[in-house]
Amino acid sequence: MARIITLANQKGGVAKTSSCINLGTALAEQQQRILLVDLDP
């Protein structure tokens, strides 16, 4: 079963990208399949 984890905040400068990268790295180290998508306006 796939899980979807979302990090969202409209305010700039709240470390969304850094948090996503770190979470993705941690999941990849546990042999999880991941897809990171960073959408900035």
Distance bins in CASP14 RR format, pairs under 12 A and 6 or more apart:
PFRMAT RR
TARGET T0000
AUTHOR 0000-0000-0000
RMODE 2
METHOD distances of the structure
MODEL  1
2 32 0 0 0 0 0 1 0 0 0 0 0
2 33 0 0 0 0 1 0 0 0 0 0 0
2 34 0 0 0 0 0 1 0 0 0 0 0
2 35 0 0 0 0 0 1 0 0 0 0 0
3 23 0 0 0 0 0 1 0 0 0 0 0
3 27 0 0 0 0 1 0 0 0 0 0 0
3 32 0 0 0 0 1 0 0 0 0 0 0
3 33 0 0 0 0 0 1 0 0 0 0 0
3 34 0 0 0 0 0 1 0 0 0 0 0
3 35 0 0 0 0 0 1 0 0 0 0 0
4 34 0 0 0 0 0 1 0 0 0 0 0
4 35 0 0 0 0 1 0 0 0 0 0 0
4 37 0 0 0 0 0 1 0 0 0 0 0
5 19 0 0 0 0 0 1 0 0 0 0 0
5 20 0 0 0 0 1 0 0 0 0 0 0
5 23 1 0 0 1 0 0 0 0 0 0 0
5 24 0 0 0 0 1 0 0 0 0 0 0
5 26 0 0 0 0 0 1 0 0 0 0 0
5 27 0 0 0 0 1 0 0 0 0 0 0
5 32 0 0 0 0 0 1 0 0 0 0 0
5 34 0 0 0 0 1 0 0 0 0 0 0
5 35 0 0 0 0 0 1 0 0 0 0 0
5 36 0 0 0 0 0 1 0 0 0 0 0
5 37 0 0 0 0 0 1 0 0 0 0 0
6 16 0 0 0 0 0 1 0 0 0 0 0
6 19 0 0 0 0 0 1 0 0 0 0 0
6 20 0 0 0 0 1 0 0 0 0 0 0
6 23 0 0 0 0 0 1 0 0 0 0 0
6 36 0 0 0 0 0 1 0 0 0 0 0
6 37 0 0 0 0 1 0 0 0 0 0 0
6 39 0 0 0 0 0 1 0 0 0 0 0
7 14 0 0 0 0 1 0 0 0 0 0 0
7 15 0 0 0 0 1 0 0 0 0 0 0
7 16 1 0 1 0 0 0 0 0 0 0 0
7 17 0 0 0 0 1 0 0 0 0 0 0
7 18 0 0 0 0 1 0 0 0 0 0 0
7 19 1 0 1 0 0 0 0 0 0 0 0
7 20 1 0 1 0 0 0 0 0 0 0 0
7 21 0 0 0 0 0 1 0 0 0 0 0
7 22 0 0 0 0 0 1 0 0 0 0 0
7 23 1 0 0 1 0 0 0 0 0 0 0
7 24 0 0 0 0 0 1 0 0 0 0 0
7 36 0 0 0 0 0 1 0 0 0 0 0
7 37 0 0 0 0 0 1 0 0 0 0 0
7 38 0 0 0 0 1 0 0 0 0 0 0
7 39 0 0 0 0 0 1 0 0 0 0 0
8 14 0 0 0 0 1 0 0 0 0 0 0
8 16 1 0 0 1 0 0 0 0 0 0 0
8 17 0 0 0 0 0 1 0 0 0 0 0
8 19 0 0 0 0 0 1 0 0 0 0 0
8 20 0 0 0 0 0 1 0 0 0 0 0
8 37 0 0 0 0 0 1 0 0 0 0 0
8 38 0 0 0 0 0 1 0 0 0 0 0
8 39 0 0 0 0 1 0 0 0 0 0 0
8 40 0 0 0 0 0 1 0 0 0 0 0
9 15 0 0 0 0 1 0 0 0 0 0 0
9 16 1 0 1 0 0 0 0 0 0 0 0
9 17 0 0 0 0 0 1 0 0 0 0 0
9 19 0 0 0 0 1 0 0 0 0 0 0
9 20 0 0 0 0 0 1 0 0 0 0 0
9 40 0 0 0 0 0 1 0 0 0 0 0
10 16 0 0 0 0 0 1 0 0 0 0 0
10 39 0 0 0 0 0 1 0 0 0 0 0
10 40 0 0 0 0 0 1 0 0 0 0 0
10 41 0 0 0 0 1 0 0 0 0 0 0
12 40 0 0 0 0 1 0 0 0 0 0 0
12 41 0 0 0 0 0 1 0 0 0 0 0
13 19 0 0 0 0 0 1 0 0 0 0 0
13 40 0 0 0 0 0 1 0 0 0 0 0
14 20 0 0 0 0 0 1 0 0 0 0 0
15 21 0 0 0 0 1 0 0 0 0 0 0
15 22 0 0 0 0 1 0 0 0 0 0 0
15 23 0 0 0 0 0 1 0 0 0 0 0
16 22 0 0 0 0 0 1 0 0 0 0 0
16 23 0 0 0 0 0 1 0 0 0 0 0
16 36 0 0 0 0 0 1 0 0 0 0 0
16 37 0 0 0 0 0 1 0 0 0 0 0
16 38 1 0 0 1 0 0 0 0 0 0 0
16 39 0 0 0 0 1 0 0 0 0 0 0
16 40 0 0 0 0 1 0 0 0 0 0 0
17 23 0 0 0 0 0 1 0 0 0 0 0
17 24 0 0 0 0 0 1 0 0 0 0 0
17 36 0 0 0 0 1 0 0 0 0 0 0
17 37 0 0 0 0 0 1 0 0 0 0 0
17 38 1 0 1 0 0 0 0 0 0 0 0
17 39 0 0 0 0 0 1 0 0 0 0 0
17 40 0 0 0 0 1 0 0 0 0 0 0
18 24 0 0 0 0 0 1 0 0 0 0 0
18 25 0 0 0 0 0 1 0 0 0 0 0
18 36 0 0 0 0 0 1 0 0 0 0 0
18 38 0 0 0 0 0 1 0 0 0 0 0
19 25 0 0 0 0 0 1 0 0 0 0 0
19 26 0 0 0 0 0 1 0 0 0 0 0
19 36 0 0 0 0 0 1 0 0 0 0 0
19 38 0 0 0 0 0 1 0 0 0 0 0
20 26 0 0 0 0 0 1 0 0 0 0 0
20 27 0 0 0 0 0 1 0 0 0 0 0
20 34 0 0 0 0 1 0 0 0 0 0 0
20 35 0 0 0 0 0 1 0 0 0 0 0
20 36 1 0 1 0 0 0 0 0 0 0 0
20 37 0 0 0 0 1 0 0 0 0 0 0
20 38 1 0 0 1 0 0 0 0 0 0 0
20 39 0 0 0 0 0 1 0 0 0 0 0
20 40 0 0 0 0 0 1 0 0 0 0 0
21 27 0 0 0 0 0 1 0 0 0 0 0
21 28 0 0 0 0 0 1 0 0 0 0 0
21 34 0 0 0 0 0 1 0 0 0 0 0
21 36 1 0 0 1 0 0 0 0 0 0 0
21 37 0 0 0 0 0 1 0 0 0 0 0
21 38 0 0 0 0 1 0 0 0 0 0 0
22 28 0 0 0 0 0 1 0 0 0 0 0
22 29 0 0 0 0 0 1 0 0 0 0 0
22 34 0 0 0 0 0 1 0 0 0 0 0
22 36 0 0 0 0 0 1 0 0 0 0 0
23 29 0 0 0 0 0 1 0 0 0 0 0
23 30 0 0 0 0 0 1 0 0 0 0 0
23 32 0 0 0 0 0 1 0 0 0 0 0
23 34 0 0 0 0 1 0 0 0 0 0 0
23 36 0 0 0 0 1 0 0 0 0 0 0
24 30 0 0 0 0 1 0 0 0 0 0 0
24 32 0 0 0 0 1 0 0 0 0 0 0
24 33 0 0 0 0 0 1 0 0 0 0 0
24 34 1 0 1 0 0 0 0 0 0 0 0
24 35 0 0 0 0 1 0 0 0 0 0 0
24 36 1 0 0 1 0 0 0 0 0 0 0
24 37 0 0 0 0 0 1 0 0 0 0 0
24 38 0 0 0 0 0 1 0 0 0 0 0
25 32 0 0 0 0 0 1 0 0 0 0 0
25 34 0 0 0 0 1 0 0 0 0 0 0
25 36 0 0 0 0 1 0 0 0 0 0 0
26 32 0 0 0 0 1 0 0 0 0 0 0
26 34 0 0 0 0 1 0 0 0 0 0 0
26 36 0 0 0 0 0 1 0 0 0 0 0
27 33 0 0 0 0 1 0 0 0 0 0 0
27 34 1 0 1 0 0 0 0 0 0 0 0
27 35 0 0 0 0 0 1 0 0 0 0 0
27 36 0 0 0 0 1 0 0 0 0 0 0
28 34 1 0 1 0 0 0 0 0 0 0 0
28 35 0 0 0 0 0 1 0 0 0 0 0
28 36 0 0 0 0 1 0 0 0 0 0 0
END
